């Protein structure tokens, strides 16, 4: 999908909420070398123990604080896979993560986030649109799977 739209990630890639590295492994297989951030140290330890995550390319940190640790425009792509659960009661947390992702993305950066439901992706998309991202919601429900049913893909516009 990304290749056919000429949206293949290049350069410095940040994967937010990488968990134990299940999606990170897929990125490695595509020849990408993301920096993963995850707040759950147990998930990171599991990924390290299984040899999925690279010790030098993962850090335990809160994705709502990315701009405290990375300069604005530090990344050419920011992604998060199988995010969630995004509900009305915790949407401010996820909106904060989206704002931080935009803050550390450079102009022209690819932003890609996936969740399991339409209401979840709509919450994320609204936050990204408000942050100046030009993008779209993609319905992936026709394909098999449980998690990555809804995508948001966008580009940070030049200001």
matplotlib code that plots the C-alpha trace (Angstrom):
import matplotlib.pyplot as plt

x = [0.0, 2.7, 4.9, 2.1, 1.5, 5.2, 5.0, 7.6, 9.4, 13.0, 15.5, 15.2, 12.1, 10.5, 8.1, 5.9, 4.4, 6.4, 5.5, 7.5, 8.6, 6.1, 5.6, 9.3, 10.3, 8.2, 9.9, 13.4, 12.3, 11.5, 15.1, 14.1, 15.8, 13.4, 14.1, 11.3, 9.8, 7.6, 6.4, 6.0, 9.4, 8.1, 7.1, 10.5, 12.3, 10.3, 11.2, 14.9, 14.8, 13.3, 15.9, 13.2, 14.2, 17.8, 19.1, 20.7, 17.4, 14.8, 14.1, 11.6, 9.8, 6.5, 5.4, 3.5, 6.9, 8.8, 9.6, 11.4, 14.0, 14.0, 14.4, 11.6, 11.9, 14.1, 12.4, 11.5, 8.7, 6.8, 4.7, 2.7, 1.1, -1.7, -2.2, -5.0, -7.2, -8.4, -11.6, -13.4, -12.2, -8.5, -8.5, -6.6, -3.6, -3.7, -4.2, -1.1, 0.9, -0.3, 0.7, 4.2, 4.6, 3.9, 6.3, 9.3, 8.5, 10.2, 8.5, 7.5, 7.6, 5.4, 3.0, 1.3, -0.8, -3.0, -5.8, -8.5, -11.7, -13.1, -13.9, -10.3, -8.8, -11.3, -10.0, -6.4, -7.1, -8.9, -5.8, -3.5, -5.6, -5.6, -1.8, -1.6, -1.2, -2.6, -3.7, -6.5, -8.2, -7.9, -10.4, -8.4, -11.3, -11.6, -8.2, -7.8, -6.6, -7.7, -5.5, -4.5, -8.0, -7.9, -5.0, -4.2, -1.5, -0.4, 2.4, 3.5, 3.1, 5.7, 4.9]
y = [0.0, 2.5, 1.7, 2.1, 5.6, 6.4, 6.7, 4.2, 5.4, 6.7, 8.1, 8.3, 6.3, 6.5, 3.7, 4.9, 2.3, -0.5, -3.0, -6.2, -5.5, -7.6, -4.8, -3.7, -7.1, -6.5, -3.2, -4.8, -7.3, -4.4, -3.1, -0.3, 0.4, 2.2, 3.6, 2.1, 3.8, 2.0, 2.9, -0.7, -1.9, -5.5, -5.5, -4.1, -6.7, -9.4, -8.1, -7.9, -11.4, -12.8, -11.0, -9.0, -5.6, -4.2, -2.9, 0.2, 0.9, 0.8, 2.9, 2.8, 6.2, 7.9, 8.8, 11.8, 13.3, 12.8, 16.5, 16.5, 14.1, 14.7, 18.0, 19.2, 17.6, 14.8, 12.0, 11.4, 9.1, 8.4, 5.2, 3.3, -0.1, -1.9, 1.1, 1.2, 0.9, 4.4, 5.3, 8.4, 8.1, 7.9, 9.9, 12.8, 10.4, 9.4, 12.9, 13.9, 11.1, 12.2, 15.9, 14.7, 12.5, 15.6, 17.7, 15.4, 14.7, 16.9, 18.7, 16.1, 13.3, 10.3, 9.5, 6.1, 4.8, 1.7, 0.6, -2.0, 0.2, 3.1, 5.2, 4.8, 6.0, 8.9, 10.1, 9.9, 11.4, 14.5, 15.1, 14.7, 17.0, 19.6, 19.4, 20.2, 16.8, 16.2, 12.6, 10.1, 7.2, 3.9, 1.1, -2.2, -4.3, -6.5, -8.1, -10.8, -9.8, -8.3, -5.4, -3.2, -2.8, 1.0, 3.1, 6.8, 7.8, 11.4, 13.8, 16.7, 19.8, 22.5, 25.5]
z = [0.0, 1.0, -1.9, -4.4, -3.0, -2.9, 0.9, 1.8, 5.0, 4.5, 6.9, 10.6, 11.8, 15.2, 16.3, 19.2, 21.6, 20.1, 22.8, 22.6, 19.1, 17.1, 14.5, 14.9, 13.6, 10.4, 10.0, 10.3, 7.6, 5.3, 5.7, 8.1, 11.4, 13.7, 17.1, 19.3, 22.4, 24.8, 28.3, 29.5, 30.6, 30.8, 27.2, 26.2, 28.3, 26.6, 23.2, 24.2, 25.7, 22.5, 20.4, 18.6, 19.8, 19.5, 22.8, 21.1, 19.2, 21.9, 25.0, 27.8, 27.8, 27.8, 24.3, 25.7, 26.4, 23.1, 22.6, 26.0, 24.6, 20.9, 19.0, 16.8, 13.3, 14.5, 12.5, 8.8, 9.8, 13.0, 13.2, 15.7, 15.1, 16.9, 19.1, 21.6, 23.1, 22.3, 24.1, 25.0, 28.6, 27.6, 24.4, 25.9, 26.4, 22.8, 21.5, 23.5, 21.9, 18.4, 19.2, 20.4, 17.3, 15.0, 17.1, 16.6, 12.9, 10.3, 7.5, 4.9, 7.4, 7.0, 9.9, 10.1, 12.9, 13.1, 15.4, 15.5, 15.2, 13.3, 16.4, 17.6, 14.3, 14.1, 17.5, 16.3, 12.9, 14.5, 16.6, 13.6, 11.4, 14.2, 14.4, 10.7, 9.2, 5.7, 5.6, 5.3, 7.2, 5.4, 6.1, 6.1, 7.4, 4.3, 5.0, 7.6, 11.0, 14.2, 15.0, 12.0, 10.8, 10.5, 9.4, 9.4, 6.9, 6.5, 5.8, 7.9, 5.9, 5.5, 7.6]

ax = plt.figure().add_subplot(projection="3d")
ax.plot(x, y, z, "-o")
ax.set_aspect("equal")
plt.show()
